[in-house]
Amino acid sequence: MSPEIMLGTIVCSTLLVVILLFDFLRGRRRRAVVGAVLLLLFLLTLHLTTGFPESSSAIAFGGTFPVGWAIVLMFVGVVFGIVAQYVFARPTSFSFLDFLRPIVVSPLVLLPLIGSLEGSPLEVIQTVSLVLLAFQNGFFWQQVLKDARPTN
């Protein structure tokens, strides 16, 4: 990772921590905690894949990843996306049924992504991209399934 990108990542992460701190102090505790957890997950992933914050001459995101584990990680990404959408919507009261319903349909949201896999091991960057896309599909699960029609 180049020093410029590393510095930019550190500056942006620091600014996000300041914003999350302001959110926490203004009473938006749930949003601040979810943001902090997501930031920590991002930084941990970045550290495990690139060695961030230390500079390295190794190729970032090098190596391969088994397809089975990629599918498991994509499912986890979909579930985290659904949880993030539920928290983002800020329901007035927690309903386990409203929370469970999208998790039950999560395999349907995941099917198009699984269909794009070829069966051979994936590059790590491909896996990370698919997991982020799965998170996005989980976050927008209602829109993904809105236009779904049975095929003849």
C-alpha angles and dihedrals in degrees: 000000000000119000091242093055091045092051091047091051092050093048093048092046091050092050090050090052089053091049091048090050090053090048090051093049092047091057099262091121098150093052091047094050093047090048092049092049091049091048091050091049090050093049092045091051090047091050094048094048103037107015091247128210092027120074114243136183091214119109110265114239092007124159134043135282127211115249093231093058090044090057091049091050091047090053090050088049091053092049092048089049091053091048091048091050091050092050091043091053088055101211115209092235133014115254116186091203093054088049095046097047096072092043089056091054093044094101088059090054089047097050097084090053093048088050090059092060117098100201097250121109114280129228112250092246089054090052093049090049092049092049091051090048089049089052089052092049089050092049092051096035093136092056093044092055097036096087097034111131130178115257122231 
